[in-house]
Amino acid sequence: MVVKCVIACHNASGEPDLAFVQIRCTQAQYDEGKHYEAAQNWACNDNYESPFVVFDENDAPNGLLEMFVWASARIVDVSA
C-alpha cells in the first residue's frame, strides 16, 4: 500500500514548512506506525529540520491533503 504523508517541520533555512511524501508499506508496517518513521527519515534526509509532526491520509486535518499535487510526490519505501 502507498500512504500519503504530510510533515510539519522547518526547511533548511529554519522557516516553518510543510513537506509531503508517499510511503510504501505493508498493512502490518502501517499498523506499527513505521510509515511515520519513514516519513521523518525522508524529511531529515531531504534537508528538513525537526521537530517533525507527521500526518497520514487517515489522520490529517480536513483540507490538508488537497494542498499538494500528489502525482509529483516521491514514493519512499518504509525500509529506505
Secondary structure, DSSP 8 states (H G I E B T S, - for coil): -EEEEEEEEE-TTS-EEEEEEEEE--HHHHHTTHHHHHHHHHHHHTT-EEEEEEEETTTS-TTSGGGS-GGGS-EEETT-
